[in-house]
Amino acid sequence: MNSLDTSSKSAIASRPVKPGEFRLEVIVVPVSDVDRAKRFYELLGWRLDAEVAVEDGYRLMQLTPPGSGCSIIIGAGVTSAAPGSAQGLHLAVYDMDAARADLISRGVDVSETFHDATGVFHHAGTEGRLDGPAPGNKDYGSFASFSDPDGNGWILQEIKTRLPGR
């Protein structure tokens, strides 16, 4: 299967990248079972952008979360990282309660909303987690977490008003 076609009439030309700009385009997420991972990410409502298999042992799929300018690639032969080793992958959401409810309705095991004891950024793992949203619902301070079937760790981060320049 090889379905990587960027000549589609629905394709939109991207703005040129200026000197000194770097756009995060793709993150490779290591998985053990490509089809299982594909089903999981499609269950989340992520768009399947490409599915390519050009030789034995090399297969990739690119999926994009709704509203995101960055995609993920899952596959076989695309990374030497251990399945489940990607941690702290952040998804910015406007409304934490709505995002959690959506994921739960799709059958995803999502943590309760939490904030970090430091009030700055969450610690690795579950250390320093305090129940509930950040005091005053401070932007960038409320989180929830979930994992894909391999244990790759995703973090929802509530952001209603972005920092300047973002």
C-alpha positions in Angstrom: 0.0 0.0 0.0 1.4 3.4 -1.0 -0.9 6.3 -0.6 1.2 9.4 -0.3 -0.3 11.9 -2.7 0.3 15.6 -2.2 -1.1 16.6 -5.6 -4.7 16.5 -4.4 -7.0 19.3 -5.5 -7.8 19.9 -1.9 -4.2 20.4 -0.9 -3.3 23.9 0.3 0.1 25.5 -0.4 1.9 26.3 2.8 3.4 29.6 3.7 7.2 29.6 2.9 9.4 29.0 5.9 11.4 32.2 6.5 15.2 32.0 7.3 15.5 31.3 11.0 12.0 29.8 11.3 11.6 26.2 12.2 8.2 24.5 12.2 7.7 21.3 14.1 6.1 19.1 11.5 6.2 15.5 12.6 6.9 13.5 15.8 7.7 9.8 15.4 5.9 7.8 18.0 7.3 4.3 18.5 4.7 1.5 18.5 4.8 -2.3 18.5 1.7 -3.0 16.4 1.1 -0.5 13.6 -2.5 -1.5 12.9 -3.5 -1.4 16.6 -1.9 2.1 17.0 -3.7 3.3 13.8 -7.0 2.1 15.2 -6.3 3.9 18.5 -5.3 7.2 16.9 -8.2 7.1 14.4 -10.5 6.4 17.4 -9.3 9.7 18.8 -10.5 11.4 15.6 -7.1 12.0 14.1 -6.9 12.3 10.4 -5.0 9.6 8.5 -2.8 11.7 6.1 -0.6 9.0 4.6 -0.1 5.2 4.6 3.0 4.0 2.9 4.6 0.6 2.6 7.3 0.5 0.0 9.4 -2.5 1.1 9.4 -5.4 3.6 9.9 -4.1 7.1 9.2 -0.5 6.3 5.7 0.9 6.7 4.5 4.2 8.0 1.4 6.1 8.7 1.0 9.8 9.3 -1.9 11.0 11.4 -2.8 14.5 12.5 -4.9 15.6 15.5 -7.8 17.9 14.7 -6.6 21.5 14.5 -3.0 20.6 14.7 -0.2 21.8 12.5 2.0 18.9 13.7 1.4 15.2 12.9 2.7 11.9 14.2 4.3 9.1 12.3 3.8 5.5 13.5 5.2 2.5 11.7 7.7 -0.3 11.2 11.3 0.5 10.4 10.8 4.2 11.1 12.6 4.5 14.5 14.9 2.5 16.7 13.2 3.9 19.9 11.4 1.3 22.0 7.7 1.1 21.7 6.0 3.2 24.4 9.1 5.3 25.1 7.7 8.6 23.9 6.5 10.5 27.0 5.3 14.0 27.6 3.7 14.5 24.2 1.6 17.6 24.7 -1.8 18.4 23.1 -3.0 21.9 23.7 -6.7 22.2 24.4 -9.0 25.2 25.0 -11.4 23.5 27.4 -10.0 20.7 29.6 -13.4 19.4 30.7 -14.7 19.2 27.1 -11.4 17.5 25.9 -11.5 14.9 28.7 -15.2 14.2 28.0 -14.5 13.7 24.3 -11.7 11.3 24.9 -13.7 9.4 27.6 -16.6 9.1 25.2 -14.2 7.4 22.7 -13.2 4.9 25.3 -9.8 6.4 26.3 -8.7 6.1 29.9 -7.9 9.8 30.8 -6.6 10.9 34.2 -8.5 13.5 36.2 -7.4 17.1 35.7 -4.3 18.0 37.7 -1.8 20.7 38.3 1.8 20.6 39.5 2.8 21.4 43.1 5.4 23.9 41.7 2.7 25.8 39.8 5.0 25.9 36.8 5.1 22.7 34.7 4.3 19.1 35.5 7.0 16.7 36.8 7.8 13.5 35.0 5.5 10.7 35.8 3.0 11.4 38.5 5.3 13.1 41.0 4.1 16.5 42.2 0.6 16.1 40.9 -2.2 17.9 42.8 -5.8 17.2 42.1 -7.9 19.7 40.1 -7.1 22.5 37.7 -4.4 25.1 38.3 -5.3 27.8 40.9 -7.4 30.4 39.1 -7.5 28.2 36.1 -4.1 29.7 35.1 -3.3 29.0 31.4 -0.6 26.4 30.8 -1.1 25.0 34.3 -3.9 22.4 34.1 -3.2 19.0 32.7 -4.6 15.5 32.1 -2.9 12.5 30.8 -3.5 9.3 28.8 -1.5 6.7 27.0 -1.7 4.8 23.7 -1.8 1.0 23.7 2.0 0.9 23.9 2.3 3.3 26.8 3.4 6.4 24.8 2.4 9.2 27.2 0.2 12.1 26.1 -0.5 15.2 28.2 -3.5 17.5 27.6 -2.6 21.1 28.6 -5.3 23.7 28.9 -4.5 27.0 27.1 -7.1 29.7 26.6 -4.9 32.7 26.2 -1.5 32.1 24.6 1.8 33.8 25.6 2.8 36.7 23.3 4.3 35.6 20.0 2.6 32.2 20.0 
